[in-house]
Amino acid sequence: MTVTETARGKRNVLGVLVDATDYATATAQIIEAAREQRPFAVTALAVHGVMTGVEDREHNARLNSFDLVTPDGQPVRWALNLLHSAGLTDRVYGPTLTLKVVEQAAAEGLPIYLYGSTQPTLDRLVPALQGMFPALKIAGVEASKFRKSHPGEEVEIAERIKASGARITLVGLGCPRQEVFTYVMRPLLDMPLLAVGAAFDYHAGLLKNPPAWMQKYALEWLWRLGLEPKRLWKRYIILNPQYLARLAAQKLGLWKATPPAPTTKPVREFAV
């Protein structure tokens, strides 16, 4: 690990650089970037998100170019503690981080832009957020088109977001589509972009969080598998054991898990 990675709080988890951070620090970094109007790419990775980098070296390099990667899942927090003695007492869960950022954005008058999910979900999400944070300014809302981009579309999207007056963009496209989208848009927008996963569905009331005890003991995967078995079985039944096996190999020195260098390589086609 380089001095730069250490200074940024980056730690190697299976070759993916994850920040040893907490809610307060992560929120402060995001809001500071919003105030200063500078690019800042953020994602919250659970086991599935980390494994997307393990399985795709090019995507791993994209993840390692993000300004902030939080430990969304308890197993990722445990990995930071086990491998690097990070001493983290809690994860930094994407939906919770979203609320903390939105709360501070409302307090400071920083407008947000919602990109992704479906229009019906957004129609429920907007009043839900405004109900929680009456001072919140929502500059724009744009549902996913559920297709690949056409040439130059990233510039068109960036222009719409900039024209809205937004200072923070929340991206809800699902992993890894949202990370690719955030990576592509980062050079085009002078604001934080947060890949927030299922936060849109949770805060719109379409998904229910598991009990606190299940979250504490990393059993959220079992809860979600029960809710969406057809969509999520591969993610949890196959990837979870692979993650644990690789984590053990990294800890025992049987696998170096060398992180690929961050990249700026353009992505020609991505999901919008």
N, C-alpha and C positions, 0 to 999 in steps of 0.2 A: 504494500500500500504506500502510495506517495505521500509526501508532506502535505500537498494540496488536499488530498482526499481526507486526511486526518483533520486538517483545519476546518473542512466543511462538515465534519461529523460523519463522513461516509465510512461504512464498514462493509467488508466483503461477506455476503451471504450467498453461497453457491455461485459466486462470480458476479452477482448483482450487487451494486453498491447501494446500501440502505442506510438512511440517516438514523443515528442513535439520538432520538429527539423526543419531545413531549408535546402535549397540546398547546401549552402556552408559548413555547419557543416556535413551533411550526406556525401558529396563528400570527405571531408577531412578525415573522419573516414574510409571510404572505401579505399582510397589511402594509408593511413597510414598502414592499415592491409596488403595491397599488398606489400608495401615496406618491412614490417617486416616479411612477409611470415607466417602469422598466420590465422587460420580459422576465418571466419567472415560471418555469414549468414544474408542476407538482403532481405526484400520484401517490396513492396509498396502496401498498402491495400486501396481499395475503399470500398464502402458499401458491395458489394458482397463478398469481401475477409474477411471483419469483420464478416459477417453473416455465412460464412463457419465455423468460430470458435464458433459462438453462437449455431449453429445447431449440432456441433460435438465436444463434450467435449474433446475427445482425441486429435483431431486436434487443438483445442484451446490451449492445453498444448504444442503442438509442436510449434505453432506460438509464444507462450510466451517464448520459448527457443531461439528465434532468437536474434541476437545481435542488429539488427536495423530493426524497422518496421516503415516505413514512412507513413504519411497521404496522400495517393494517390489522393483521391477524396475530393472535397470541403465539402461534408457533414461530412467526418471524421475530417477534419480541424475544422469545426464548432463545432463538438462534443468536441474536445480538448479545444476549447475556452469556450464553454458553461459549461462543467463539471469541468474544471480545470483551467480556466482563463489563458490559455497558451499564449494568445496574438499573435497567429500566423497570419501573414498577407497574407500568400500564402500556398498552398498545396505543397507537394513534389511528383510530378507526375512521375510515373515510366519511361515513354519514355524520358522525359526531364532530369531526373536524369541519365539515361543511357548515354545520349550525354555528360553530364558534366563529368561523370566518364571516358568515352572513350577519351574525349578531354585531360584530365589530364594524363591518361595512355599513350597517344601518346606523350605528352610533356616530360614524364619521361622515355619513352622507356620500359614501362611495357606491355608485350604481353598479349593479351586477347584470350579467347577461347569461341566460340559460340556453345551452346548446345540447340537443340530443333527446333521446327517448321518443315517445309518441305525443301527438297533440293532445289526446285525452289525458295522458299523464300530466303534461304541462298545465293543462286547464285545471287540474286539481292541485298541482304543486304551487302555482302562483298564489292563490288565496291562502293556502296553508302557510306559506312563508310570510306573507303579509299579515296573517293573523298572529303569528309568533312575534314578528318584528314590524310593528305598524309604521315605523320610520323608514323601512327598507325601500330603496328605489330600484325597481327592476327596469333596466333600460331596454331590454329586448328579450324575445323568446323565439327560439327556432328549433323545430322538431327535426329529428334525424330523417333523412330521405331513404335510408336503408338500401343504399346502392354504393357503387364505387364512384369516386370523383371523376370529373372530366377535366381535361387539361386547363389549367389556370383557375380552377374553381376555388382553390385555397385563397387566392387573392380576392376573389369576389366575396367570399365569406368574411375574410379579414376586414374588408372595406365596410361591410354591413355592421360588423361589431364596432368598429371604430366610429362610424357615423352615429351609432346609438348613444355615444357618450359613456359607455360602460368603462369601469375601471378594474373589474374582475370578471373573468369568464369561468363558469362552471360547466364541465363537459361530462355528460352522462351517456356514453355510448357502449359501455361494457368493455371488459378486458379481453384482448389487448387493443381493440379498435380505438378506444379513447386515448390510450397512450400514444398510438401512432398519430392520431389527429392532433394531440397536444404538441407532439414533437414537430409536426409539419407547420403548425400555426405559430409556434414560439417566435421564430425570426420575424414574423409579420405583425406582431401585436406588442405594444409597449404596456403590458399589464400581466398580472398572474393568470395562468390557465391551470385549473384544477381538474384533473381526471378523477371523478368522484364515484365511479362505479354505480352501485345500486342506490345511492343516496336519493336520487329523484323518486324512485319507487317507494322507498321507505317514508320519505317526508310527504309524499302525496297520499300516504295511507294505503298503498297497494300491497306492501309487504309488512309483516310484523317482525319485530326483533325478538330473538329468543330470550328466555329468562336470563337474568343476570348471572346465575350460577353456571349456565351453559357457556356464556361468553367468557367467564373467568377461567374455566377449565378447557377452553379451546374446543368446545363441542358445537359451536355455531354451524359447522359444516353439516353435522347430523340433522340439525333443525332445518337447514336450507335444502338438504337432500330429500327430507320428508315432504317439503313443500313443492319441489320441482325435480322429482326423480329422473324423468326422461331427459331433461336438459343438463342436469348436473352430475349424473352418476359417474361419468368418466373423469370429471374434474376431481372428485373426491375419492372414489374407489381406487383409481389408478395413480393419480398424481400425488396424493398424500403419502402413500408408502414410498414412492420414489423420492420425495422430498426428504423424508426421514432417513432413508438409506444414504443419500448424498450428504446430508448434514453430518451423519456419523462418520462418513469417509473423510469429510473436510476436517472434522474435529480430531480424528486419529492420524491425520497427515497422510492418508492413503490417496487423497485427491487434492491437488493444489487449488482447484477452482479459480484459476487465474482470470480476473476480470478483463474483458476486452476494453480497450480505450474508448472513451466517449467519442461519438461520431457526429459529423454534420452532413453526412451523405444524404442527398435529397431522396424523398420517397415519391415516385412517379404517380402511384395510384394508391388511394387510401379510402376508407369508408367514411361517408358523410351521412 
